[in-house]
Amino acid sequence: MARKIKLNTVQRKEARKREENYLKDLETRVEEYDPKTANAKFFKDLPISSHTLKGLSEAAFIKLTDIQRESIPLSLKGYDVMGAAKTGSGKTLAFLIPILEKLYRERWTEFDGLGALVISPTRELAMQIYEVLTKIGTHTSLSAGLVIGGKDVKFELDRISRINILVGTPGRILQHMDQAIGLNMSNLQMLVLDEADRCLDMGFKKTLDSIIGNLPPSRQTLLFSATQSNSLSDLARLSLTNYKSVGTKDVATTKGETEPATPKTLQQSYVISELADKLDVLFSFIKSHLKAKIIVFMSSSKQVHFAYETFRKMQPGISLMHLHGRQKQRARTETLDKFSRAQQVCLFATDVVARGIDFPAVDWVLQLDCPEDVDTYIHRVGRSARYGKKGRSLIILTPQEEMFLERLKAKKIEPEKLTIKQAKKKSIKPQLQSLLFQDPELKYLAQKAFISYVKSIYIQKDKEVFQFDKLPTEEYAMSLGLPGAPKIKIKGMKSIERSKELKNSSRKLQALSKADNDGEIRDQTKEVRTKYDKMFGRKNQTVLSEHYMNVTGQQAAPSDDEDDFMTVKRKDHVLNEDELPELSLPSSNRAQRKALSKKASLSTKGNASKTVFDDEGVAHPVYELEGEEDFIKKGDAETQKKAYLEKESEFMNNADSADKALAKEKRQEKKRKRLEAMRREEEGQYSDDEEDDERQVYLGTGNLSDDMHDSDESDAEERPSKRGRFTNTSSDSESDSEDDKYGVTELEEPQTLEDLESLTSRLLQ
Ligand SMILES: Nc1ncnc2c1ncn2[C@@H]1O[C@H](COP(=O)(O)OP(=O)(O)OP(=O)(O)O)[C@@H](O)[C@H]1O
């Protein structure tokens, strides 16, 4: 925010008049601006305010990109805009500049409340947008806030009423709309959906409906993405009735188009490799590109975790990092920051960073696992070759997945075929086997990685590309260093369909990787998981595969769970399941209580199936009939009957009170937990749609620059760092310790793309 100089009344009046005139003039320039004749090349050629221009030039944004040239004038004129442009083409500024301008021209003040809302599908992207906003908006008097899920809801609630521009993820925004009394959307002028097609994907739809339902219909709406997969009815939902399409030809998604939706400066390639050789290819690739900046996309967080932990133990000679949605937010942010600043580094990641994230100067994007569709491919490779820079991509396809090339071809994307030089291909299978043998934790990770990969293939929509029944599971397991494939049972197909509806499509891998740890995909809508199921589930987490048990000679705990994918078969004898009695466990809490209740047990007295053993070990029914002589010896039948009934009734009463006391205790415990949950909720410790445990919130304080400066101050614990990712604030010692942590050596010499290419040719021919 511009620093205010104290003025006297006359000076103030004059300044106000000057500003009024300036604003009127600006309005006229916007109205009269004709994009066709203007032929603008620079931001200064556009009808935008000096505040914004100053912010832009300080951030070194001088020349317009195509999408900015085409869309900004239309947005300034008040049209709804549907903007589609290739990855890295500058869409962020294309929607942020109109926001700043609109609110400036409307003479927006902190008392006018929320004027613009920017929705992003991921936290990382929301943070990035917020950073760009704080950079270019530094000379305006507007306030901005970022809500991406966080602990300190109170902090947010206190300030949210003063926020003019709010950037956030759908779940957290909706939560604020529900809870923050100060958050008044009735005045909202502009709504922006970045990665609009993703925002409209399944999973976000309902949340968005609820958000949009609360916004004034008169607002202006801007949608931006590098891919367009949504139907017009979706757009109509967002009241884009009178909208202008910009750049849609640029991202050819239909047959008639001649240009691919990927950047021209991106050199794309593919290799065919057996599934079991993919990790060898990856390792060899990394070894041949030690001076490059690489992102490797994998299909699940478990694969990322496994590859990261094993590769760093094998020390390929480059810094390794990993990033996925199951990490704590702080770790994710730190990795983003470090990766952005590093020059020679390899990041293993899931699709959580496939969209929108602007990592500077990525040389290579590798896709170890085939993406679910072409759009995901486009976004992944788009992390390289941004803003006209050169970049390269390599997708590793299994022979079964070759059909994916047809899918790409249909959208004019034709990567070049490369083959791997046999001499350069190094097998890491023996190393992986030995690592897993030494470290049970790694074996466990390998099993998890195996299971999540198999699951990820199973749930794919495109069954021609992802052929589940042709998966070479044994070979794949061996390639991870496992002695054999863990058993996997997949059932409850409906639940998969349902989870696809619940989660948006590209999050389905994450959703499924969160499925229970026993390797099963269950129909969670129907199946009632009892305490016993959960208990067995937990127990099985520590049980390794049958094959591993055989190799290490460890005794596996016998499991009662028939559905357990990792059941260890008895070595010494075989049980014929048909001969076993049918076993069942109570399937509901009520049935369990009933089964365990002493009172209920007593009601079944006389049941001859219950036996007791005497000192000689002879079994007797509990209520065995006494001989008549013995009975008469004890006295009169009526008295005996009365005494017996009194004894039984006392026993039942005691049992009853014990049951009641237990039930009361449980009720109190439940109440205590509920109150605890409410207390936590008040403190903002609940979760939102964007999953994960630890959240961060940094809201504007009514002053954009304050937001930036706060980051290094004492409340940094509460409000984590907001440093720009592209400013090098790290000390050498920091990076050293990072290397130590990873146990790898970072080579320091900078390298050109040409050098990289010559290195590459050593591996690829
Ligand atoms: N006019 C400009 N001048 C200089 N650099 C620019 C300009 N516009 C954008 N950039 C830079 O280009 C890079 C890509 O911009 P941006 O992240 O907005 O792309 P995008 O189109 O949103 O990409 P994606 O589709 O992947 O989200 C950023 O580093 C940004 O700073």
The ligand as a Tripos MOL2 file, in Angstrom:
@<TRIPOS>MOLECULE
LIG
   31    33     1     0     0
SMALL
NO_CHARGES

@<TRIPOS>ATOM
      1 N1          3.7110  -10.0270  -19.1300 N.pl3     1 LIG1
      2 C1          4.6180  -10.7780  -18.5470 C.ar      1 LIG1
      3 N2          5.9060  -10.4150  -18.5560 N.ar      1 LIG1
      4 C2          6.8420  -11.2060  -17.9740 C.ar      1 LIG1
      5 N3          6.5740  -12.3550  -17.3690 N.ar      1 LIG1
      6 C3          5.3030  -12.7590  -17.3480 C.ar      1 LIG1
      7 C4          4.2610  -12.0000  -17.9210 C.ar      1 LIG1
      8 N4          3.1000  -12.6510  -17.7180 N.ar      1 LIG1
      9 C5          3.3970  -13.7540  -17.0270 C.ar      1 LIG1
     10 N5          4.7130  -13.8350  -16.8170 N.ar      1 LIG1
     11 C6          5.4370  -14.9270  -16.1350 C.3       1 LIG1
     12 O1          5.1560  -16.1210  -16.8570 O.3       1 LIG1
     13 C7          5.0550  -17.2160  -15.9830 C.3       1 LIG1
     14 C8          3.7360  -17.9520  -16.2290 C.3       1 LIG1
     15 O2          2.6460  -17.1570  -15.8580 O.3       1 LIG1
     16 P1          1.3330  -17.7740  -15.2170 P.3       1 LIG1
     17 O3          1.7010  -18.5990  -14.0230 O.co2     1 LIG1
     18 O4          0.3670  -16.6920  -15.0240 O.co2     1 LIG1
     19 O5          0.9020  -18.7650  -16.3870 O.3       1 LIG1
     20 P2         -0.4760  -19.5380  -16.5810 P.3       1 LIG1
     21 O6         -0.9350  -19.2390  -17.9500 O.co2     1 LIG1
     22 O7         -1.3870  -19.2220  -15.4600 O.co2     1 LIG1
     23 O8          0.0290  -21.0500  -16.5110 O.3       1 LIG1
     24 P3         -0.7910  -22.3560  -16.0420 P.3       1 LIG1
     25 O9         -1.7700  -22.6700  -17.1110 O.co2     1 LIG1
     26 O10         0.2630  -23.3870  -15.9070 O.co2     1 LIG1
     27 O11        -1.4460  -21.9920  -14.7720 O.co2     1 LIG1
     28 C9          5.1750  -16.6420  -14.5860 C.3       1 LIG1
     29 O12         6.4760  -16.8580  -14.1200 O.3       1 LIG1
     30 C10         4.9190  -15.1720  -14.7470 C.3       1 LIG1
     31 O13         5.6120  -14.4180  -13.7900 O.3       1 LIG1
@<TRIPOS>BOND
     1     1     2 1
     2     2     3 ar
     3     2     7 ar
     4     3     4 ar
     5     4     5 ar
     6     5     6 ar
     7     6     7 ar
     8     6    10 ar
     9     7     8 ar
    10     8     9 ar
    11     9    10 ar
    12    10    11 1
    13    11    12 1
    14    11    30 1
    15    12    13 1
    16    13    14 1
    17    13    28 1
    18    14    15 1
    19    15    16 1
    20    16    17 2
    21    16    18 1
    22    16    19 1
    23    19    20 1
    24    20    21 2
    25    20    22 1
    26    20    23 1
    27    23    24 1
    28    24    25 2
    29    24    26 1
    30    24    27 1
    31    28    29 1
    32    28    30 1
    33    30    31 1
@<TRIPOS>SUBSTRUCTURE
     1 LIG1         1 GROUP 0 **** ****
